[in-house]
Structures are given as C-alpha cells and as structure tokens.
Amino acid sequence: MKYLIASDLHGSASCTQKLIDIINQEAPDQIILLGDILYHGPRNDLPENYNPKEVIRMLKPHLNNITFIKGNCDAEVDSMVLDNAIMHERLFLSINDNFIFLTHGHHSNINNPNTNEYYDVMIYGHTHVPLYERVGSKLYLNPGSVSIPKENSPHSFMIIDENNIEYHDLDNRIYQSFKL
C-alpha cells in the first residue's frame, strides 16, 4: 500500500495543482490530507495563487481516494463544498506492525502527545515544518506544508509504503528518506 500524505494546502491553487500532478504521476493507493485545506487562516499570509474554489474543483475528481483530517482552519462549510468529506479529527492505520495515529496537530503533536491513544507513529501537520523525530519508542512525523512552508523548509509532502518514508518537494524530488 502506498500512501501520499500532505497537509496545509490553505487554498493555494498553484500548489494544489502541483500536488495533483504528482498524485497522477505517483498513483498512490490512498491520499491523506491532514487538514487546513481551503482557508488560509488568520495567522498566515495569503498563499501563492489563493483560490479555494479552484482547489475544490481540483480535489473533487479525487474524493474517492482522499481521506481528509479536519484542521484548525477547516470549517463546516469547507466540508460541505467537498461533499462532506472533512469529517475525521483523527485516523488510525496499521502499516508493517506499526500502529499509526494521524491528526492535524493543533491538539496532539510531539510537544503535546496524546496519551489517551495507543500509537507507534504519530503523523501530523499544522506546524508547516517537516519532522522526523523519535522520542522513546514513538516516532513523530510531519509532512510540512504544501502551500505555506515555514522555517526555510520546502513546499512538501510525504509518501509512505510498507518499508519507507520519503519526504518530497513539489517538484517531486525526494529530499529525505527513512525506513519505517
């Protein structure tokens, strides 16, 4: 199983188009978007080519293959225009005996681990900064941001399969790779 995991599109049509092109090229089995899909949020500058209606149009043909996690900038109306797709606050996967907890990251993250949930790996967005860090027996991952990267990080996303974690930029170049 091949997962493409991205976060924080924030309504950027140009960055979303690059991601869609990569999705068409990579053909992942499942796409997981970790929230903040359409709205830029009050703390962020407008992303490049801010056009939420165009992002909706680009995502709609892929809705059967996308699982959305609700972010702090996602509202009920965002879910409605995406056919009520933004419903999950969290998601759990099992890959190669790793129990994976996926969330947006504004409530649970490396600095505020959710001790009510069992997981081997937590994957979250929200910070706009890619992360690969082990703390004790837990692995914390962040794909960074598709549209508004911070701390001089690239516009980025992740691809995870049974064995590997790859961090890609929006030119689809792998810039970091790890074993799962």
Backbone as numpy.savetxt, mean C-alpha at the origin, in Angstrom:
# Nx Ny Nz CAx CAy CAz Cx Cy Cz
1.86 -17.35 -5.09 1.01 -16.16 -5.09 1.91 -14.92 -5.09
1.57 -13.99 -5.94 2.34 -12.76 -6.07 1.43 -11.59 -5.67
1.87 -10.82 -4.66 1.11 -9.68 -4.16 1.83 -8.39 -4.51
1.11 -7.42 -5.04 1.62 -6.08 -5.20 0.96 -5.25 -4.11
1.78 -4.62 -3.27 1.27 -3.86 -2.13 1.75 -2.42 -2.27
0.78 -1.49 -2.24 1.09 -0.08 -2.39 0.26 0.71 -1.39
0.66 1.95 -1.16 -0.04 2.79 -0.21 0.03 4.24 -0.64
-0.92 5.01 -0.13 -0.86 6.46 -0.21 -0.79 6.99 -1.64
-1.83 6.67 -2.43 -1.95 7.22 -3.78 -2.37 8.69 -3.73
-3.16 9.04 -2.76 -3.59 10.42 -2.49 -4.10 11.16 -3.73
-4.80 10.45 -4.61 -5.45 11.10 -5.74 -4.54 11.54 -6.87
-3.30 11.09 -6.89 -2.37 11.47 -7.97 -2.63 10.60 -9.20
-3.17 11.22 -10.24 -3.48 10.47 -11.46 -2.21 10.00 -12.17
-1.20 10.82 -12.22 0.03 10.42 -12.94 0.74 9.28 -12.24
0.84 9.34 -10.93 1.49 8.25 -10.18 0.64 6.98 -10.23
-0.68 7.13 -10.14 -1.56 5.97 -10.23 -1.45 5.33 -11.61
-1.34 6.14 -12.66 -1.19 5.57 -14.00 0.09 4.75 -14.11
1.17 5.23 -13.52 2.43 4.47 -13.52 2.23 3.15 -12.78
1.52 3.20 -11.66 1.26 1.97 -10.90 0.39 1.01 -11.71
-0.63 1.51 -12.38 -1.49 0.66 -13.21 -0.68 0.03 -14.33
0.21 0.79 -14.95 1.07 0.23 -16.00 1.93 -0.91 -15.45
2.43 -0.73 -14.24 3.24 -1.79 -13.60 2.37 -3.00 -13.27
1.16 -2.75 -12.79 0.23 -3.85 -12.50 -0.02 -4.65 -13.77
-0.24 -3.97 -14.88 -0.47 -4.67 -16.15 0.77 -5.45 -16.58
1.94 -4.92 -16.31 3.20 -5.59 -16.67 3.50 -6.77 -15.75
3.36 -6.57 -14.45 3.73 -7.59 -13.46 2.67 -8.68 -13.29
1.41 -8.35 -13.56 0.29 -9.29 -13.41 0.27 -9.98 -12.05
0.20 -9.21 -10.96 0.14 -9.85 -9.65 -1.17 -10.61 -9.47
-1.14 -11.64 -8.62 -2.36 -12.38 -8.30 -3.32 -11.52 -7.49
-2.77 -10.65 -6.65 -3.59 -9.80 -5.79 -2.90 -8.46 -5.60
-3.69 -7.40 -5.61 -3.22 -6.05 -5.34 -3.81 -5.63 -4.01
-2.98 -5.12 -3.13 -3.45 -4.62 -1.84 -3.04 -3.16 -1.73
-4.03 -2.28 -1.58 -3.77 -0.86 -1.41 -4.05 -0.50 0.04
-3.02 -0.01 0.71 -3.05 0.21 2.16 -3.60 1.57 2.57
-4.52 2.12 1.79 -5.23 3.31 2.23 -4.73 4.62 1.67
-5.51 5.66 1.96 -5.30 7.02 1.47 -5.26 7.00 -0.06
-6.37 6.63 -0.63 -6.48 6.38 -2.07 -6.77 7.66 -2.86
-7.78 8.44 -2.47 -8.25 9.54 -3.31 -7.92 10.93 -2.77
-7.99 11.14 -1.48 -7.83 12.48 -0.91 -6.39 12.70 -0.46
-5.89 13.92 -0.65 -4.50 14.21 -0.29 -4.31 14.44 1.20
-5.35 14.80 1.91 -5.26 15.01 3.35 -4.81 16.41 3.70
-5.19 16.91 4.86 -4.89 18.29 5.24 -3.43 18.55 5.57
-2.65 17.49 5.83 -1.23 17.69 6.19 -0.29 17.54 5.01
-0.82 17.12 3.86 0.02 16.90 2.68 -0.20 18.00 1.65
0.86 18.32 0.91 0.70 19.17 -0.25 -0.06 18.39 -1.31
-0.62 19.09 -2.27 -1.27 18.41 -3.38 -0.24 17.58 -4.12
-0.56 16.31 -4.39 0.39 15.50 -5.14 0.39 15.89 -6.62
1.40 15.43 -7.31 1.52 15.64 -8.75 0.25 15.18 -9.46
-0.31 16.04 -10.31 -1.48 15.72 -11.11 -2.64 15.20 -10.25
-2.98 15.96 -9.21 -4.08 15.59 -8.30 -5.39 15.58 -9.07
-5.99 14.38 -9.19 -7.22 14.23 -9.95 -7.93 12.95 -9.46
-8.60 13.02 -8.31 -9.25 11.83 -7.75 -10.23 11.16 -8.71
-10.96 11.94 -9.50 -11.92 11.33 -10.44 -11.20 10.46 -11.47
-10.04 10.88 -11.90 -9.26 10.10 -12.85 -8.70 8.84 -12.17
-8.29 8.95 -10.93 -7.82 7.78 -10.18 -8.94 6.76 -10.04
-10.15 7.21 -9.78 -11.31 6.31 -9.71 -11.46 5.57 -11.04
-11.41 6.31 -12.14 -11.56 5.71 -13.46 -10.48 4.66 -13.72
-9.26 4.93 -13.30 -8.16 3.98 -13.52 -8.28 2.73 -12.65
-8.76 2.88 -11.43 -8.84 1.75 -10.52 -10.04 0.83 -10.81
-11.14 1.39 -11.29 -12.37 0.61 -11.47 -12.19 -0.68 -12.27
-11.45 -0.70 -13.39 -11.31 -1.96 -14.12 -10.57 -3.05 -13.34
-9.90 -2.67 -12.26 -9.10 -3.61 -11.47 -9.74 -3.97 -10.13
-10.96 -3.51 -9.89 -11.58 -3.70 -8.56 -11.67 -5.16 -8.14
-11.86 -6.07 -9.08 -11.96 -7.49 -8.70 -10.64 -8.05 -8.19
-9.55 -7.37 -8.46 -8.24 -7.85 -8.07 -7.59 -7.00 -6.98
-8.32 -5.99 -6.48 -7.77 -5.08 -5.46 -8.49 -5.30 -4.14
-7.70 -5.38 -3.08 -8.24 -5.31 -1.72 -7.78 -3.97 -1.15
-8.72 -3.18 -0.67 -8.43 -1.87 -0.11 -8.44 -1.94 1.41
-7.47 -1.29 2.02 -7.46 -1.06 3.47 -7.80 0.41 3.66
-8.64 0.71 4.62 -9.07 2.09 4.86 -7.96 2.86 5.57
-7.60 4.01 5.01 -6.61 4.89 5.62 -7.26 6.05 6.35
-6.45 6.87 6.99 -6.98 7.99 7.75 -7.55 9.10 6.86
-7.19 9.13 5.58 -7.74 10.12 4.64 -8.89 9.57 3.80
-9.27 8.33 4.00 -10.36 7.72 3.23 -11.68 7.94 3.96
-12.66 8.44 3.21 -13.99 8.71 3.77 -15.01 7.75 3.17
-16.20 7.76 3.74 -17.26 6.88 3.26 -17.56 7.12 1.78
-17.51 8.39 1.36 -17.78 8.71 -0.04 -16.72 8.11 -0.96
-15.47 8.00 -0.49 -14.42 7.38 -1.30 -14.76 5.92 -1.57
-15.24 5.24 -0.55 -15.63 3.85 -0.73 -16.83 3.74 -1.68
-17.77 4.66 -1.57 -18.95 4.62 -2.43 -18.58 4.76 -3.90
-17.69 5.69 -4.23 -17.34 5.89 -5.64 -16.48 4.76 -6.18
-15.92 3.95 -5.29 -15.17 2.75 -5.70 -16.00 1.50 -5.42
-17.31 1.62 -5.55 -18.25 0.49 -5.40 -18.14 -0.18 -4.04
-18.05 0.63 -2.99 -17.97 0.16 -1.59 -16.81 -0.79 -1.36
-15.69 -0.52 -2.00 -14.54 -1.41 -1.91 -13.63 -1.12 -0.72
-13.65 0.10 -0.19 -12.75 0.43 0.93 -13.48 0.10 2.22
-13.39 -1.15 2.65 -14.16 -1.61 3.80 -13.29 -2.09 4.95
-12.11 -2.57 4.65 -11.30 -3.23 5.67 -10.42 -2.24 6.44
-10.41 -2.38 7.74 -9.46 -1.62 8.57 -8.15 -2.41 8.68
-8.26 -3.71 8.50 -7.09 -4.60 8.58 -7.36 -5.83 7.75
-6.29 -6.51 7.42 -6.37 -7.72 6.61 -5.30 -8.67 7.12
-5.56 -9.96 7.03 -4.59 -10.97 7.43 -4.32 -11.90 6.27
-3.06 -12.23 6.05 -2.64 -13.18 5.03 -1.69 -14.18 5.68
-1.58 -15.33 5.05 -0.57 -16.29 5.44 0.27 -16.60 4.20
1.57 -16.32 4.31 2.50 -16.59 3.22 3.67 -17.36 3.81
3.87 -18.59 3.34 5.03 -19.39 3.78 5.16 -19.48 5.29
4.10 -19.81 5.96 4.06 -19.93 7.42 4.28 -18.61 8.15
4.21 -17.49 7.45 4.26 -16.17 8.07 2.84 -15.62 8.13
2.39 -15.29 9.33 1.07 -14.69 9.49 1.26 -13.17 9.39
0.61 -12.57 8.39 0.86 -11.17 8.04 -0.36 -10.33 8.36
-0.14 -9.26 9.09 -1.15 -8.29 9.49 -0.94 -7.04 8.63
-1.95 -6.66 7.84 -1.88 -5.47 6.99 -2.85 -4.42 7.51
-2.39 -3.19 7.56 -3.19 -2.09 8.06 -2.66 -0.80 7.44
-3.38 0.30 7.63 -2.89 1.56 7.06 -1.67 2.08 7.82
-1.68 1.96 9.13 -0.53 2.37 9.92 -0.75 3.57 10.82
-1.90 4.20 10.75 -2.14 5.35 11.62 -2.53 4.93 13.04
-2.92 3.67 13.22 -3.21 3.15 14.56 -2.16 2.12 15.00
-1.78 1.23 14.12 -0.81 0.18 14.44 0.38 0.33 13.50
1.58 0.30 14.09 2.81 0.44 13.31 3.99 0.01 14.19
5.19 0.18 13.70 6.37 -0.26 14.45 6.48 0.44 15.81
6.05 1.70 15.88 6.12 2.45 17.13 4.92 2.23 18.03
3.87 1.65 17.48 2.66 1.36 18.23 2.14 -0.01 17.79
2.91 -1.07 18.11 2.50 -2.41 17.65 1.17 -2.82 18.29
0.36 -3.46 17.50 -0.94 -3.92 17.98 -0.73 -5.23 18.72
-0.78 -5.17 20.02 -0.55 -6.38 20.82 -1.80 -7.23 20.94
-2.94 -6.75 20.42 -4.16 -7.55 20.45 -4.24 -8.53 19.29
-3.35 -8.39 18.33 -3.35 -9.25 17.14 -2.08 -10.08 17.11
-2.22 -11.34 16.72 -1.04 -12.18 16.51 -0.57 -11.97 15.08
0.72 -11.77 14.90 1.31 -11.66 13.56 2.81 -11.90 13.66
3.35 -12.37 12.55 4.80 -12.47 12.39 5.33 -11.24 11.67
4.50 -10.71 10.74 4.87 -9.58 9.90 3.73 -8.57 9.92
4.08 -7.30 10.11 3.09 -6.22 9.97 3.51 -5.39 8.76
2.56 -5.16 7.86 2.79 -4.31 6.69 1.82 -3.14 6.80
2.37 -1.94 6.74 1.53 -0.75 6.85 2.11 0.38 6.00
1.27 1.36 5.69 1.68 2.55 4.94 1.74 3.74 5.87
1.05 4.81 5.53 0.81 6.01 6.31 2.01 6.94 6.45
3.20 6.43 6.69 4.35 7.31 6.94 4.97 7.85 5.67
4.70 7.20 4.54 5.25 7.59 3.23 6.76 7.31 3.15
7.24 6.46 4.03 8.67 6.12 4.07 8.81 4.59 4.05
9.53 4.03 3.07 9.73 2.58 3.05 10.44 2.10 4.31
10.07 0.88 4.73 10.65 0.33 5.95 10.79 -1.18 5.83
11.91 -1.69 6.29 12.13 -3.12 6.50 12.91 -3.17 7.80
12.25 -3.62 8.87 12.93 -3.64 10.17 12.41 -4.79 11.03
13.33 -5.50 11.63 12.99 -6.56 12.58 13.09 -6.00 14.00
12.06 -6.33 14.79 12.05 -6.00 16.21 11.70 -7.29 16.92
12.69 -7.89 17.58 12.47 -9.19 18.19 12.13 -10.20 17.11
11.03 -10.89 17.30 10.61 -11.91 16.33 9.70 -11.34 15.24
9.37 -10.06 15.31 8.44 -9.43 14.37 9.19 -8.71 13.25
8.60 -8.75 12.05 9.12 -8.01 10.91 8.11 -6.92 10.55
8.60 -5.69 10.42 7.76 -4.55 10.06 8.16 -4.05 8.68
7.16 -3.91 7.81 7.39 -3.48 6.43 6.48 -2.31 6.09
7.00 -1.40 5.28 6.22 -0.30 4.76 6.62 -0.10 3.31
5.66 -0.10 2.37 6.01 0.06 0.96 6.37 1.48 0.56
6.23 2.45 1.48 6.43 3.85 1.14 5.17 4.41 0.51
5.32 5.46 -0.28 4.18 6.12 -0.89 4.30 6.12 -2.40
3.19 5.84 -3.07 3.14 5.93 -4.52 3.26 7.40 -4.96
2.61 8.32 -4.23 2.49 9.69 -4.75 3.24 10.78 -3.99
3.39 10.64 -2.68 4.01 11.71 -1.88 5.08 11.10 -0.98
6.20 10.65 -1.54 7.23 10.05 -0.70 7.86 11.10 0.22
8.30 10.64 1.37 8.93 11.54 2.36 10.33 11.03 2.69
11.10 11.90 3.33 12.47 11.61 3.75 13.36 11.16 2.60
13.22 11.83 1.47 14.02 11.55 0.27 13.90 10.12 -0.24
12.79 9.47 0.05 12.57 8.12 -0.46 11.93 8.22 -1.85
12.02 7.15 -2.65 11.42 7.18 -3.99 9.91 6.95 -3.92
9.21 7.31 -5.00 7.83 6.88 -5.17 7.91 5.36 -5.24
7.19 4.64 -4.37 7.48 3.21 -4.27 6.28 2.35 -3.92
6.50 1.04 -4.08 5.54 -0.01 -3.73 6.35 -1.28 -3.50
5.67 -2.37 -3.10 6.33 -3.65 -2.83 5.70 -4.75 -3.65
6.49 -5.76 -3.94 5.99 -7.02 -4.47 6.48 -8.11 -3.53
5.54 -8.94 -3.08 5.87 -10.04 -2.17 5.37 -11.33 -2.80
6.22 -12.35 -2.78 5.79 -13.69 -3.17 6.15 -14.64 -2.04
6.12 -15.93 -2.30 6.36 -16.91 -1.24 7.74 -16.79 -0.61
8.70 -16.21 -1.32 10.07 -16.20 -0.83 10.70 -14.82 -0.69
10.22 -13.83 -1.43 10.92 -12.56 -1.53 10.04 -11.36 -1.24
10.70 -10.32 -0.79 10.10 -8.99 -0.62 10.95 -8.06 -1.48
10.31 -7.40 -2.44 11.03 -6.48 -3.31 10.40 -5.09 -3.20
11.25 -4.10 -3.04 10.82 -2.71 -3.06 11.13 -2.16 -4.45
10.11 -1.60 -5.11 10.23 -1.07 -6.46 9.95 0.43 -6.46
10.59 1.15 -7.37 10.19 2.53 -7.62 9.15 2.54 -8.74
8.63 3.70 -9.09 7.57 3.77 -10.10 8.09 3.62 -11.53
9.38 3.42 -11.68 9.93 3.00 -12.98 10.07 1.49 -13.00
9.55 0.84 -11.96 9.57 -0.61 -11.75 10.99 -1.18 -11.61
11.88 -0.35 -11.10 13.23 -0.83 -10.77 13.23 -1.31 -9.32
13.80 -2.48 -9.11 13.95 -3.00 -7.74 15.09 -2.24 -7.09
14.83 -1.61 -5.95 15.91 -0.90 -5.27 16.29 -1.55 -3.94
15.49 -2.49 -3.46 15.85 -3.31 -2.30 15.14 -4.64 -2.43
15.81 -5.70 -1.96 15.22 -7.04 -2.02 15.64 -7.80 -0.78
14.72 -8.55 -0.19 14.96 -9.31 1.02 14.28 -10.66 0.89
14.70 -11.61 1.68 14.01 -12.90 1.79 12.89 -12.75 2.81
11.77 -13.39 2.53 10.64 -13.36 3.47 10.90 -14.37 4.56
